[in-house]
Every structure is written in C-alpha cells, then in structure tokens.
Amino acid sequence: MESLLIIFFSCVALGAFVGFMAGLLGIGGGLIIVPALLYLLPSVGIEVEQLPHIAIATSLAAIILTSLSSARAHNQRGNIPWQLFKPMLPGIVIGAMASGFISELIPAQELKLLFACFVILMAAQMAFPFKAENERELPSNKVLFAVSTLIAIVAGLMGIGGGVLFVPYLTWSGLQMRNAVGFSSATGFMIASAGTLGYVFAGWDVQGLPVGTLGFIYLPALIGIVITSMLVAPIGVKAASTWPTPVLKKIFALLLAVIGLKLLLG
C-alpha cells in the first residue's frame, strides 16, 4: 500500500510537469511519462516482461486528457488548421490502433531500447530543429495520409502524442509553427485515444498483469497523472506566448538526451 501511495503522489507531481510542457512546447508528454513510469512501476511488482508495454500504454491514456485540454486552449486562439484532418485523420486512427497490437510482437527489452533510441533522436531534433520552409506547399492528400499513418504507429509504439514528429514535419512542409503546434495538440488527443483502445484490447487476455490494470494500462498511475496534467496544460499554452521557448527546448532536449542514454545503457 505504501508503494502504491508513493507512485500515486509521484504521478500527481509528474502530471503537473507534463501538462505544463504539453501546452508550452506542443508535446503530449510521453517522452517524460514513459521513462518516469519505467522507474516507478517496478516498486509495485510489475515484471520486467510487462514493464515497457504498461508504461507506454499508461502514457498514451494519460495523454488523452492532457492533449484535449491543450487542444481546447489552442483552438480558442485559432491555432488549429482543421482542414488538414480530412486527409490525415484516417491514417492517424489506423496507425494508432495498430500500434498496440504491433507492440505485443516486440519483446520488452527491445521495446525499451527502441524507446531509448527514439528519445535520443527526438532530443537531437529539438536541440537542432528542422528549418521551416515557408515557401513550400503542403504535400498531396495521399502523402499526408501515408505520413500520418506512419507517425501514428511510431507515436503509439513510443507512448507519445505525436507532437515531436508532427510539428517538425508540418513546419518543414510550410505550415506556421503556431498552427503546427495546434494541430499536434489536437492529433495528440486522437492518437492517444485510438492507441489506448489498441493497448486495452492487446493486453486484455495477457496473464500475470497486476491488480489495477485495464489491458496494459495501470490505472493508479493514470489517475495520478491526469488529476493535474489537464489543469496545468492551459497555463503552458499561455506561457508559450511570453517564455523563451527556443531556449527551453534546448534545455529540455538536454534532459531527454540524458534520459535516453540512461535507458540505453541500462
């Protein structure tokens, strides 16, 4: 019981940080949640073979409310280009739902190493971002569908909302940064929702999961995170207009690099 309470209140604090960063930098928070849960969850008896799947699934479930709160704030500011959802929404749903079943085919240690490499790559991208091509026209609907499917699969496998992938791709394709961040907030909600369903069904019949799980989702950690994350996300959105986000991104990138190397080296 003591370990459970420690995890719960740790996740309450984690949720506040994740919610703020989601609004500030347009990320779903999975790059923070997953490593934190990989560290916290063994204390309640979650086995190594199940740990990455549970951490990633719980992260996706937490991102549902975090991204919804962030997306609502961005929509009020007119930052979401809704016209992009027609070509990209089907790919987002298909890719995100498939990710839960794909993850079952990947052994736990390999999934953890994949996540570590992904975190390091995302740290490099945030520290040295792609330059936007404002003269460039957005790709065709077929390309947008294919890209959205691929991004949703990767996002679902890594337990993230997809913002760290959608934002650089869309700004490189010519979309303004505020619109790319707004779009990533809205798609983060959709990826997380579809991906969560995939992980619930994929883990439904798995034997040996601890008490308090729904499929691969660990509910005590999820509740702790969402209590604060959805409340703090609008504060991050407001801060994005005044805080030096390029500097903050480089600091955050350094943190991600340290986390990724620690996971990679074991």
TILUMKOL-627600 format. One record per residue (C-alpha): z, x, y; residue in one letter. Coordinates in nm, 3 decimals, padded with zeros to 5 digits. Layout:
BEGIN
+---------+---------+---------+-----+
!      pz !      px !      py ! res !
+---------+---------+---------+-----+
!       Z !       X !       Y !   A !
...
+---------+---------+---------+-----+
END
This chain:
BEGIN
+---------+---------+---------+-----+
!      pz !      px !      py ! res !
+---------+---------+---------+-----+
!  00.000 !  00.000 !  00.000 !   M !
!  00.083 !  00.284 !  00.241 !   E !
! -00.258 !  00.445 !  00.184 !   S !
! -00.426 !  00.111 !  00.242 !   L !
! -00.249 !  00.065 !  00.575 !   L !
! -00.337 !  00.420 !  00.683 !   I !
! -00.705 !  00.354 !  00.607 !   I !
! -00.697 !  00.018 !  00.785 !   F !
! -00.548 !  00.152 !  01.109 !   F !
! -00.766 !  00.465 !  01.092 !   S !
! -01.067 !  00.235 !  01.074 !   C !
! -00.940 !  00.034 !  01.373 !   V !
! -00.947 !  00.355 !  01.580 !   A !
! -01.280 !  00.455 !  01.424 !   L !
! -01.429 !  00.118 !  01.519 !   G !
! -01.340 !  00.162 !  01.886 !   A !
! -01.515 !  00.500 !  01.897 !   F !
! -01.817 !  00.373 !  01.704 !   V !
! -01.856 !  00.065 !  01.924 !   G !
! -01.849 !  00.271 !  02.243 !   F !
! -02.104 !  00.522 !  02.113 !   M !
! -02.330 !  00.239 !  01.991 !   A !
! -02.351 !  00.095 !  02.339 !   G !
! -02.370 !  00.430 !  02.516 !   L !
! -02.632 !  00.609 !  02.302 !   L !
! -02.804 !  00.322 !  02.120 !   G !
! -02.688 !  00.427 !  01.774 !   I !
! -02.549 !  00.199 !  01.506 !   G !
! -02.255 !  00.422 !  01.429 !   G !
! -02.332 !  00.506 !  01.067 !   G !
! -02.356 !  00.876 !  01.144 !   L !
! -01.986 !  00.855 !  01.234 !   I !
! -01.865 !  00.586 !  00.993 !   I !
! -02.007 !  00.731 !  00.671 !   V !
! -01.850 !  01.081 !  00.700 !   P !
! -01.519 !  00.925 !  00.806 !   A !
! -01.517 !  00.693 !  00.504 !   L !
! -01.617 !  00.977 !  00.271 !   L !
! -01.299 !  01.147 !  00.387 !   Y !
! -01.069 !  00.842 !  00.391 !   L !
! -01.163 !  00.634 !  00.087 !   L !
! -01.058 !  00.870 ! -00.196 !   P !
! -00.696 !  00.811 ! -00.091 !   S !
! -00.716 !  00.454 ! -00.225 !   V !
! -00.853 !  00.562 ! -00.561 !   G !
! -01.228 !  00.524 ! -00.509 !   I !
! -01.401 !  00.753 ! -00.758 !   E !
! -01.648 !  01.024 ! -00.662 !   V !
! -01.929 !  00.850 ! -00.853 !   E !
! -01.897 !  00.542 ! -00.630 !   Q !
! -01.783 !  00.701 ! -00.303 !   L !
! -02.116 !  00.758 ! -00.119 !   P !
! -02.250 !  00.414 ! -00.214 !   H !
! -01.933 !  00.239 ! -00.093 !   I !
! -01.916 !  00.444 !  00.229 !   A !
! -02.282 !  00.373 !  00.312 !   I !
! -02.262 !  00.003 !  00.223 !   A !
! -01.942 ! -00.047 !  00.426 !   T !
! -02.102 !  00.134 !  00.719 !   S !
! -02.401 ! -00.099 !  00.714 !   L !
! -02.178 ! -00.406 !  00.700 !   A !
! -01.977 ! -00.278 !  00.999 !   A !
! -02.294 ! -00.217 !  01.197 !   I !
! -02.386 ! -00.588 !  01.178 !   I !
! -02.130 ! -00.692 !  01.439 !   L !
! -02.141 ! -00.366 !  01.635 !   T !
! -02.518 ! -00.389 !  01.681 !   S !
! -02.504 ! -00.762 !  01.755 !   L !
! -02.258 ! -00.703 !  02.038 !   S !
! -02.463 ! -00.412 !  02.173 !   S !
! -02.792 ! -00.606 !  02.143 !   A !
! -02.646 ! -00.901 !  02.331 !   R !
! -02.547 ! -00.674 !  02.619 !   A !
! -02.893 ! -00.510 !  02.626 !   H !
! -03.065 ! -00.850 !  02.616 !   N !
! -02.869 ! -00.964 !  02.920 !   Q !
! -03.015 ! -00.664 !  03.101 !   R !
! -03.371 ! -00.739 !  02.986 !   G !
! -03.394 ! -00.420 !  02.780 !   N !
! -03.527 ! -00.565 !  02.452 !   I !
! -03.911 ! -00.583 !  02.407 !   P !
! -03.916 ! -00.891 !  02.182 !   W !
! -04.294 ! -00.874 !  02.137 !   Q !
! -04.250 ! -00.577 !  01.901 !   L !
! -04.063 ! -00.788 !  01.647 !   F !
! -04.376 ! -00.972 !  01.531 !   K !
! -04.537 ! -00.664 !  01.368 !   P !
! -04.211 ! -00.479 !  01.284 !   M !
! -03.960 ! -00.742 !  01.166 !   L !
! -04.118 ! -00.798 !  00.819 !   P !
! -04.111 ! -00.424 !  00.747 !   G !
! -03.751 ! -00.398 !  00.867 !   I !
! -03.633 ! -00.674 !  00.633 !   V !
! -03.831 ! -00.549 !  00.331 !   I !
! -03.725 ! -00.187 !  00.375 !   G !
! -03.359 ! -00.261 !  00.443 !   A !
! -03.314 ! -00.492 !  00.145 !   M !
! -03.489 ! -00.245 ! -00.086 !   A !
! -03.258 !  00.038 !  00.019 !   S !
! -02.954 ! -00.099 ! -00.164 !   G !
! -03.140 ! -00.106 ! -00.495 !   F !
! -03.303 !  00.233 ! -00.434 !   I !
! -02.959 !  00.386 ! -00.372 !   S !
! -02.847 !  00.280 ! -00.721 !   E !
! -03.114 !  00.510 ! -00.865 !   L !
! -02.977 !  00.815 ! -00.680 !   I !
! -02.669 !  00.997 ! -00.822 !   P !
! -02.367 !  01.008 ! -00.593 !   A !
! -02.373 !  01.383 ! -00.530 !   Q !
! -02.745 !  01.382 ! -00.448 !   E !
! -02.697 !  01.087 ! -00.214 !   L !
! -02.417 !  01.274 ! -00.035 !   K !
! -02.636 !  01.585 !  00.002 !   L !
! -02.925 !  01.375 !  00.132 !   L !
! -02.694 !  01.223 !  00.391 !   F !
! -02.568 !  01.568 !  00.494 !   A !
! -02.923 !  01.697 !  00.546 !   C !
! -03.012 !  01.381 !  00.736 !   F !
! -02.712 !  01.423 !  00.969 !   V !
! -02.813 !  01.783 !  01.047 !   I !
! -03.173 !  01.677 !  01.121 !   L !
! -03.050 !  01.398 !  01.349 !   M !
! -02.823 !  01.645 !  01.529 !   A !
! -03.123 !  01.868 !  01.597 !   A !
! -03.326 !  01.571 !  01.720 !   Q !
! -03.050 !  01.459 !  01.957 !   M !
! -02.998 !  01.811 !  02.095 !   A !
! -03.373 !  01.873 !  02.137 !   F !
! -03.529 !  01.525 !  02.163 !   P !
! -03.896 !  01.447 !  02.139 !   F !
! -04.056 !  01.418 !  02.480 !   K !
! -04.175 !  01.071 !  02.571 !   A !
! -04.549 !  01.021 !  02.612 !   E !
! -04.561 !  00.760 !  02.886 !   N !
! -04.940 !  00.760 !  02.887 !   E !
! -04.958 !  00.684 !  02.516 !   R !
! -05.036 !  00.333 !  02.389 !   E !
! -04.827 !  00.179 !  02.114 !   L !
! -04.979 !  00.207 !  01.764 !   P !
! -05.155 ! -00.080 !  01.587 !   S !
! -04.958 ! -00.358 !  01.420 !   N !
! -05.032 ! -00.213 !  01.075 !   K !
! -04.888 !  00.125 !  01.173 !   V !
! -04.583 ! -00.038 !  01.332 !   L !
! -04.525 ! -00.238 !  01.011 !   F !
! -04.551 !  00.073 !  00.793 !   A !
! -04.325 !  00.281 !  01.018 !   V !
! -04.065 !  00.004 !  01.044 !   S !
! -04.055 ! -00.030 !  00.664 !   T !
! -04.004 !  00.344 !  00.616 !   L !
! -03.738 !  00.367 !  00.887 !   I !
! -03.553 !  00.067 !  00.742 !   A !
! -03.546 !  00.224 !  00.395 !   I !
! -03.410 !  00.553 !  00.531 !   V !
! -03.161 !  00.371 !  00.755 !   A !
! -03.036 !  00.161 !  00.464 !   G !
! -03.002 !  00.463 !  00.235 !   L !
! -02.809 !  00.655 !  00.500 !   M !
! -02.591 !  00.363 !  00.616 !   G !
! -02.714 !  00.367 !  00.976 !   I !
! -02.863 !  00.106 !  01.208 !   G !
! -03.186 !  00.298 !  01.258 !   G !
! -03.148 !  00.372 !  01.629 !   G !
! -03.161 !  00.750 !  01.582 !   V !
! -03.504 !  00.700 !  01.424 !   L !
! -03.647 !  00.410 !  01.623 !   F !
! -03.555 !  00.548 !  01.966 !   V !
! -03.739 !  00.883 !  01.935 !   P !
! -04.038 !  00.719 !  01.763 !   Y !
! -04.080 !  00.445 !  02.023 !   L !
! -04.027 !  00.673 !  02.323 !   T !
! -04.278 !  00.917 !  02.174 !   W !
! -04.516 !  00.622 !  02.139 !   S !
! -04.488 !  00.541 !  02.509 !   G !
! -04.203 !  00.288 !  02.534 !   L !
! -03.949 !  00.336 !  02.814 !   Q !
! -03.614 !  00.473 !  02.700 !   M !
! -03.411 !  00.167 !  02.801 !   R !
! -03.649 ! -00.058 !  02.605 !   N !
! -03.641 !  00.172 !  02.301 !   A !
! -03.259 !  00.171 !  02.304 !   V !
! -03.252 ! -00.206 !  02.347 !   G !
! -03.497 ! -00.253 !  02.061 !   F !
! -03.297 ! -00.022 !  01.836 !   S !
! -02.981 ! -00.222 !  01.906 !   S !
! -03.150 ! -00.546 !  01.801 !   A !
! -03.317 ! -00.393 !  01.494 !   T !
! -02.989 ! -00.227 !  01.400 !   G !
! -02.844 ! -00.575 !  01.352 !   F !
! -03.137 ! -00.678 !  01.132 !   M !
! -03.142 ! -00.359 !  00.924 !   I !
! -02.767 ! -00.379 !  00.873 !   A !
! -02.780 ! -00.747 !  00.774 !   S !
! -03.063 ! -00.708 !  00.523 !   A !
! -02.929 ! -00.377 !  00.394 !   G !
! -02.582 ! -00.521 !  00.345 !   T !
! -02.723 ! -00.801 !  00.129 !   L !
! -02.906 ! -00.540 ! -00.077 !   G !
! -02.586 ! -00.341 ! -00.136 !   Y !
! -02.386 ! -00.655 ! -00.220 !   V !
! -02.636 ! -00.756 ! -00.490 !   F !
! -02.686 ! -00.398 ! -00.613 !   A !
! -02.312 ! -00.345 ! -00.662 !   G !
! -02.229 ! -00.694 ! -00.787 !   W !
! -02.215 ! -00.606 ! -01.159 !   D !
! -02.106 ! -00.243 ! -01.125 !   V !
! -01.795 ! -00.176 ! -01.334 !   Q !
! -01.486 !  00.008 ! -01.209 !   G !
! -01.508 ! -00.079 ! -00.838 !   L !
! -01.166 ! -00.101 ! -00.669 !   P !
! -00.995 ! -00.422 ! -00.564 !   V !
! -01.115 ! -00.534 ! -00.221 !   G !
! -01.485 ! -00.466 ! -00.271 !   T !
! -01.772 ! -00.710 ! -00.232 !   L !
! -02.054 ! -00.544 ! -00.418 !   G !
! -02.041 ! -00.191 ! -00.279 !   F !
! -01.863 ! -00.299 !  00.044 !   I !
! -01.496 ! -00.205 !  00.084 !   Y !
! -01.352 ! -00.495 !  00.283 !   L !
! -01.024 ! -00.343 !  00.419 !   P !
! -01.216 ! -00.060 !  00.588 !   A !
! -01.484 ! -00.302 !  00.710 !   L !
! -01.231 ! -00.534 !  00.874 !   I !
! -01.056 ! -00.245 !  01.046 !   G !
! -01.379 ! -00.113 !  01.194 !   I !
! -01.522 ! -00.443 !  01.319 !   V !
! -01.198 ! -00.557 !  01.486 !   I !
! -01.254 ! -00.306 !  01.766 !   T !
! -01.620 ! -00.199 !  01.745 !   S !
! -01.774 ! -00.526 !  01.861 !   M !
! -01.528 ! -00.550 !  02.152 !   L !
! -01.590 ! -00.197 !  02.280 !   V !
! -01.973 ! -00.184 !  02.244 !   A !
! -02.041 ! -00.365 !  02.578 !   P !
! -01.822 ! -00.107 !  02.755 !   I !
! -02.051 !  00.165 !  02.617 !   G !
! -02.359 ! -00.023 !  02.741 !   V !
! -02.208 ! -00.041 !  03.089 !   K !
! -02.116 !  00.329 !  03.082 !   A !
! -02.474 !  00.422 !  02.985 !   A !
! -02.589 !  00.347 !  03.341 !   S !
! -02.344 !  00.590 !  03.501 !   T !
! -02.243 !  00.854 !  03.245 !   W !
! -02.450 !  01.174 !  03.194 !   P !
! -02.594 !  01.065 !  02.860 !   T !
! -02.820 !  01.374 !  02.810 !   P !
! -02.511 !  01.596 !  02.823 !   V !
! -02.315 !  01.359 !  02.600 !   L !
! -02.597 !  01.354 !  02.345 !   K !
! -02.587 !  01.733 !  02.316 !   K !
! -02.209 !  01.727 !  02.265 !   I !
! -02.248 !  01.451 !  02.007 !   F !
! -02.528 !  01.648 !  01.839 !   A !
! -02.294 !  01.947 !  01.802 !   L !
! -02.034 !  01.721 !  01.640 !   L !
! -02.296 !  01.585 !  01.400 !   L !
! -02.410 !  01.935 !  01.308 !   A !
! -02.053 !  02.036 !  01.218 !   V !
! -02.007 !  01.717 !  01.012 !   I !
! -02.339 !  01.768 !  00.833 !   G !
! -02.265 !  02.132 !  00.746 !   L !
! -01.917 !  02.043 !  00.622 !   K !
! -02.063 !  01.776 !  00.392 !   L !
! -02.340 !  02.008 !  00.278 !   L !
! -02.103 !  02.293 !  00.195 !   L !
! -01.870 !  02.059 !  00.013 !   G !
+---------+---------+---------+-----+
END
